[in-house]
Every structure is written in structure tokens, then in C-alpha cells.
Amino acid sequence: MTETVDPRRVLARHGLSAKKSWGQNFLHDRSVLGRIVAAVGATGDDAVVEIGAGLGTLTAALAQASPPPRRILAVERDPEMQRVLASELGGDARIEIVGADALVFDYAAASQAAGRPLLVAGNLPYQISSALVLALVEAGARGAISRAVVMVQREMAQRIVAPPGSRTYGRLTIAVAQQAEARILFHVRPGSFHPAPAVTSSVVSLTPRAAPLAPVRDPGLFEAVVKQAFATRRKMLRGALGPRFGEQAVAAAFAASGIAGTKRAEQLSVADFARLTDALAAAAPTR
């Protein structure tokens, strides 16, 4: 039988229950906690930011690692969970409880204070998981994060690592791949949580790239091209991009890049989008 910790006892001790509206599902499977801690791979010099610390189960597992990280920033926006964390883990000087929304957490400032890039761990709330993943990727691209190990719904994990041509390949795939190497490490069954979610989860690692996968002259234009291409993904690219960037400029960009305008967004690799973006920038330099 899988060894577990019991979040129900902690909740009961504080007179609380999981908030469905906040997407609170508390991990209680010790083997999964151990695998996450091992994947984070903190050393005694590292600072770890935990997103959505909740009842502190993963926080405690990180603190008990051998060696333990030098500092753990337990980020939690729910005031009730903050009180639980203070009660359960407040005696550990290495743990700092940060009452904040992870979407607006200043990873750059925390990295500067730590004197090195951060490690990040956490079970991301489903409602904001895409935005959080993109925030982590952006922070990694700026040098504030050296690795993130996060849990998301399996469907989203598959979107993050989807290959070109697949149904799940899209804007999120490209945004992540451009700045980070993403891998699905393992899946986690619903029974590993209290309350049990209706879906399987996956633990994903995000490692920032030293340079973008496909460098482009205008990153803002690259993002706009990808967004427009997938906004009407059933259309051929010439029909999807023409209204936004101009029919003549788009036609010239397809000709210069060697990419057929009859293709659809999911058929282009990250490098294809970069090549098309640079050709569009050259065709419409005063955009």
C-alpha cells in the first residue's frame, strides 16, 4: 500500500475544508512527493519557490530533503492556508511563508535576493495553470529560474509537449518550446489527492534554454503571428494571417520563407514560425 500523509487531519485540526472554487486538491502520496523533490534536485545552496503551498505537505518534503535547500519560499494566496502553514511549519527558519498570488510573484527580485537562479515546484491550480507556466517560462528566459517542476492536468501537459501536426499542438506549445525544454516526468493518479480530482495529473519539468529555440528579429511580432495563426487554426495560413498583417505582405513573406500559404498553423514548427516572422518583418518593415 502507498504510504500517505493525511490532509484531512490537518484540515480538521484547523476547522477547514478544501475549496473547490480555488481548485484545492491536496497531494498526500509520499512516493509522489519524493519523486517531485528528487526532480527539483535542490542543493544546500538553493532557494526553492513553491507555488500554492497549501497545507505545506510538499513544503515539508522539500525541507526534509537531503540535503535540504537553503531557503524555501512557500507562496500561498489563501489567507486560511497561510495560517495553516504558519502553524504547521512556522518553526522552521528556512521556510518563509509568502502571502501572494503566484501570477504576480516577483521571481527576479527573489532570485536577486537568493544570489542565484531559483528552483520552482508546485501543484498549479487548473484555472490559472497556463498563465503560471508562461510566467515561469518568461522568468526563466530572464535568468531568474534555473528549473521548474510543476504538476498540471495531464491534458495540459500533453499540450505543452505536443509535436507539430497533432491536435493538441498550439500557442502554448510554441511559447514554452521557444524558451524552455519541457518534459513530462510522470503521471499522478486522482487517488493521490484529497479531494480526488476527476482527471489524471502530470508532473512536468521546465528547463530554460540558453537562447531561444528559434531566434527571431522581432519577438513581439513572432508572438503576434503565432497568436493570429492559431486564432483560426482551421483556416489556411494565408487566410488566417492576411487580414491582420496585410495580404501583400503575407504573400511576400510566404514566398520569401518558402512556406506554403495553404498550410495550417499546427503544421508549422517553431523554426517555421520564426522564419515566417522574419520574412514578414522584412516584407512589412513599417508595420
Buried (B, 14 or more C-beta within 10 A) or exposed (E): EEEBBEBEEBBEEBEBEBEEEBBBBBBBBBEBBBBBBEBBBBEEEBBBBBBBBBBBBBBBBBBEBEEBBBBBBBBBBBEBBBBBBBEBBEEBEBBBBBBBEBEEBEBBEBBEEBEBBBBBBBBBBBEBBBEBBBBBBBBBBBEBBBBBBBBBBBEBBBBBBBEBEEEBBBBBBBBBBBBBBBBBBEBBEEEBBBBEBEEBBBBBBBBBBEEBBBEBEBBEBBBBBBBBBBEBBEBBBBBBBBEEBBEEBBBBBBEBBEBEBEBBBBBBBBEBBBBBBBBBBBBBEEE
